[in-house]
């Protein structure tokens, strides 16, 4: 991966990676009480009460500027030793996740594509452009002219890849709606025969493997542009931008089974949707788990931990975290969850964005959340909820502390997932690296797993 070393994260050899996994696993197991239940359930499991009082005193006294620096290597001499040790260990292991440079910074031009509509969010346009640059570099290195785009959606990435890098593209998506829309988008493109879209739910199965092989061999590539004059090498690059949950794991396994696919470029997301049966993937990480479970027999990777990995990174989230509205959202929602579960009431939070007006005070929040529920007209319910609020109000300041403690663990959880994936390929004698594509303050899921078979 010549020329891309400077944007590599986790710049550690295999021996150091083993130590990293052991150290990270130890911390994640020791401090599992910080994340092992959903934040909506913190009152059901007394999570806020579990935060040491000495930690709360130290962190409550921090000025806002210092609180914002907490995930960025801040440690105070006057802190209790246990807090200083926790923060120091999180800093040491968490810093591996953040590269000093990104592809966004080192590429000479950041071209804006005419093939991504203006209605697409600027963030997504930006991510497509940077991802296309990396894929173009990989395909150039391997003399590869065909890209298999998993989870291709409306085909924006494929169109950019073709017109910028003369790559032929096949997009696979599980949604018929997206496949039809992607084909419709390019119907007037003179190069439409160089971009094909098919509906297929990609999973790690024999049927899916055979379906992909069949799709790779069935297309007509007659196109008026210069890419058709290139001699096909028979090599394919498998790519995925925002490969959600277990899709990334399935892509990794399929990649290993298909000789014609010589490179994998994948940006994962939604780690909380990973199937725990499938995690971790590497024998090295599995060994680390066995070792730590000797000391912490009740601990194991959990969905709540993977959810921490899927949270925003420190640069992306810290400003929102110190906003009182964030703490109110968590506090109010958790109080509602506590009340309805204790009373055995059936209720789900309405699927709508929480507005500033909803957070005016707890009673306003409750009335808005219950507006379409039979209890919404029961004044006794609101009296009971207000009493619960008064009972728990002394814990409100601890919500922000819990969130920043979880933020310190975020890069360790994401690091555990990422290093596990790298070692999975290295154990198979493949070249695997992780590259930072853009500033994580812009978009937290900025890590691209990049694997070569040769």
N, C-alpha and C positions, 0 to 999 in steps of 0.2 A: 504494500500500500504506500508506495513511494510518494512523498510530497504531502502526505496527510498526517504524519507523525505529530506535528505540532498541535493538532486539534484532538489528539487522543486523550481520553480520560482513563482512569485506572491504569496508569503507566507503571505496571508492576509485572514482574516475571511470574512464572507459575508457582514458585516456592513462596513468593510474597503474597500471591493471591490466596494460597492455602491459609497462610497466617491471617490475612485479612478476613477471610470467611470465619475462622475460629474466633477472632476477636469480636467481630460484628455480631455473630450469633450469641456470644456470651452476654453482650450488652442487651441485645433484644430480648433474651430470655430473662435476664435479671430485672429488667424494667418493664416487663410485659403488662404490669398493672396500669401503665400509662395509656395503653391502646387496646387491651384485649376485649373491650366491649365497644359498641358503637357510642359515639358521643351523645346520641339521643337517650342512651341508657345509663348515663353516669350517675343519676340519682338512685336508680334501682340497684346499683352495685357499689355505692359509696366511694366512687373514684376520687372525687374532690377531697374527701376526708383523708384519703390515703397519701396525699401529697404532704411530705414532712412539714411541720409548722415552721421549722427554721428556714426551709427553702422559701416558703411563702413570705416570711418576714423580709428575707433578703431581696427577693424579686419584686415584692410590692413597693419597696423603697426606691427602686430604680427609676431615674428620670426616663421620659419617653424615648429620648435619643439613645440612651444606653440599652433600653429594652429592645430597640430595633437593631442594636449591634450584637445582641446576645447570640444569635445563630452564626455570627461572623467573628468568632474567636475572642469574644469578650469574656474575661474572668476577673472578678474583683477579689482583692486580697482578704477582705473582711468576710467573705462568704464562708459558710460552714464547709469543712473539708469534703463531706459527702457530695455536696452540690458542685463544688469545684472539680472533683474527680469525674463526676458524670458529664459535666459540660466539656471538660478537657478531652475525655475519651470520645465524645460525640464529634467534637471539632476535628480531632486527629483522623478519625475514620471517615467522617463526612466530607472532608476536603478532597478526598480522592475522586468524588463524583463531579467536581467542578473543574473544567479545563480553563487555563488562562486565556486560550484562544479558541475561536470558533470558525467554522467554514464561512460564515457570514462575513467575518473580519478579513480573512486571507484571500478570498476570491477577488479577482480584479474588477469584475463588474457584477452588479446585481440587476440583471435584466428584468424588466417588467414585461410579462408575456401578453401579447394581444389575444391569446387564445383562452385566457381566463376572464370571464365576464366581470364587469365592474360591480355587479350585485354580490359577487363572492366577497366575503369579509377580507379586509386588508391583511389580517393575520393569516388566513388560509392562503391567500395569494402569495404572501411572503414565504410561507412554509413550502409550498409547491415549488417555488423558484429555487430555493436552497436545496431541497431534496433532489430536484432534477439535476442540479449541478453535480452533486455527489454521484448520482447514478451514471451521469454522463462520463465522469472521471473513471469510475469502475469499469464501465463497458469499453472505454478507450484502452485501459490497461490490459484488458483481457481479449481485445479484438472481438467483442461480442456485439451482435447487431439486433438481438431480439430480447425484449423485456416482458416478463410475465408479472403483471401488476395485480396483487391480491387485495381484494377490498377496494376496487377501482372507482366505485361510486359513479359520478357523472363523467369520468374520464378526463378530467382537467390535466392531471399529471401526465397521462399518456400523450395527450395532444402537445404539451410542452416538450416532452422528451422527443417526440418525432420531429417537430419543426425546429428545435434548437440543436438536436444532436443526431438527426437522421436515423433514429432508432425505430424499428418496427415494434409494435406493442400489442399485447393481448391482455385485456382487462377482465378479471373475474370478480363478480360480486354476487352475493346471495340474494339480492333484491331484484326481481324482474322489473320493477318500476325504474330502478336506477339503470339497469342494462338498456332498457328501451329508450330512456331519456338520453343516455350516453350516445347511443347510435343515432338518435334524432339530432343531437347537437352537431355531429360531424357530417351530416348528410350532404351538405353543400361544400365540404372541404375537398379540394382536389386530391388530397392524400388520404381519403377515407379508407382506401384499401390497405393502408399501412397501419391501421388501428382497428382492432376488432374487440368486441365486448360480448361476453357470454355470461349467462346466469349459472352460477355454481356455488354451492356452499362448501367452502374449503375446510375439510377436517382431516385428521390423520386416520385414514381408512384405506383399505385396498381399492374400494370402488372409486374413491376420490382420486387416488393415485392413477388408476387406469383412465378416468375421465380427463385428467389433466394431460396425460400422454396423448390421448386421442385429439384433444383440442389443439395441442402444439403442432400436430401433423396435418390439420385439415384446412388451413386457410390459404386463400389466394392472395398473393402479395403484389400483384401488378399495380404499380403506382407510377405516376408521371414524374416523381421527384428523383433526385440523384441517389437516394438510399437504395433503390432497387437495382442499381448497377453494381452494388457491393456484393461480393461473393459471400454467401452465408457460411459462417464458421460452424454452424450446428450448436453453438454455445448459447445458453440462455441465462439471463440474470433474473432471479426472483426478487421482487421488491414489495414493500408494503409501508405506506405512510399512515400512521396511527392504526396499527394492527391491534385490535381491541382484545384484551383478556387472553384467553387461551389460543386465539388465532395465531399469535406469534409463536407459541410453542408448537402448534400443528405445522406451521410453515417450516420451522426448524427441522422437524422430523421428516417431512416430505422432501426437503432439500437434500438431506443425507441419503435418501433412497433413489434420487434421480440423477444419473450420471451426466445427462445433458445440461443440467442446471449447475453452472460453475461458480456462481456468486449469489450471495444473499445480502440484501440491504433492507433493514427493517427498523422502523421506529415504533416501539410498543407504547401502549397506553392502557388505561383501565385495568391495572394490575389486580384489583380486587375481584375481577371476573375470572382469574386464573383458577383452573380446577386443581384443588389441593392434592388430588391423586397424582397429578402430573408435575408436582413441585416438591423439592427442587429437582432439576434434571441431571445435573452432573454427579458423578460418583463422589467427587471431592466434597461437594456441598452436603451430600447425603451423609458422608462420614463425619463432617463437622456437626451435623445435627445429632448424630448418635453420641458423640462425645459430650456435647453440652447437656444432653438429656440425662446423663449420668448424675450431674449436679442439680439439674432442674427437671425432674422426671415428669412433671405435669405440664411442661411447656412443649409446644410444637408450632410450626408456622400456621397462621390462622388468617381468615379473610379480613379480620379487623386490622391485622398487621399489614397485609397487602394493600388495604385501603389507605394506610398512612403513606405507603410508597407512592400511591396515586395522587396524593395531595400536591398542591403547589409547592415549588421549591422556596428556599428562604428569600431569594430576591423577588420572587413573584408574589409571595404571600405576606411578608412581614408588615407592610403598611396597612393591609386590611386587618391583620390580626390585632394591631394596637387600636383600631377603630372600635369604639364601644358598641357599635351596632353588631359587630361580629360576635362579641361576647353575649349580647342580648339574644341574638338568634339562637345560639347554642343553649343558653340558660333557659329561655322561654320554651323552646322546643322540648328540652329534656324534662322540664317540669310538667308539661302537657303529657308527655309519654309516661312519666311516673304516675300521674293521676289516673289516666285512663286504664293503665295496666293494674294498678292497685284496686280500682273499682270494677275491673273486668268489663270495661266499656269498649265496644267496637268503634274504632276511629282511625282514619288515615289523614295525614296532613294533606290539604288541597294541593294539587299539582300546579302551583303558580308561583311566580316570583314574589319573594317577601319584599314588600314595599316599605319605604321609610316610615310611612304613616302607621304601618302595622306594629312598629316597634316603639310607638309613643310611650306606652306603658304596658304592663303585663295584662291588665284587664282588656285593653283594646286589642291586643294580640289574640287573647282567648276568644273574644267575641267575633273577631274576623275569621279565626280558624274554625269556629263552630257555627258559622252563619248558616250553613246548609245541613246542620246536624240537628236531630231532635232536641239535644241538650242546649241548643242555642237560645231557647226561650225559657230555660230553667234557671231562675235567679239563684237558687240554692247552689247550683253547680259553680257559678261564678263566685259566690261567697266562699265556697270550699277552696277554689283555686287561689283566690286572694289570700286566704289563710295559709295555704301551702307556700305561696310566694314569700310571705312574711317569715315563715318558719325557716326557709332556706336562703334568705337574702344575704346572710352573713357569709355565704360561700361564693357569692357572685364574683368577687375579685380573684378567686382561684381559677375561674374559667379561662381567663387570659393566660394564666400561668400554665395550665394544662395544655393549652394549644401551642404555646411556645416550646414546651417540653416535647410534644409530638413533632413539632417542626425540627427540633434537633435530631430526632430519630429518623425523619423522612429520608435523608440521603443514605442512611445505613440500610434501611429496608430496600430502597431502590438499588443501592449498591449490591446488596445480597442477591437480588434478582439478576442484575446485570452481570456480575462476576460469575454467577452460576451458569448463565447462558454462554459466556465466553469459554469457560472451562469445559462445558459440554462438547464444544467443537474442538478444542485443543486436545481433549482426550481421544478424539477421532483423527488426530494428526492434521487438522485443518488450521489455516491461518485465520484467527478471529481477533477483532479489535472493536473498540467502541469509540465513536467520534461525536464531538459536540458540533451540532449544525448551526445553532444560533444561540443568542443570549437567552438563558433560561428565565430572565425577568420578562421577556416578551412572550414566551411559551414554555411551560415547565417540561413538557415531554420533548426534549431536544437531543436525546441520545439515539444515535443510529448504530445498531449492531451491523457490522460489516464483515462478511466471511468469504474467503476464497478457498476453493478446493485445490488450486494449483498455484 
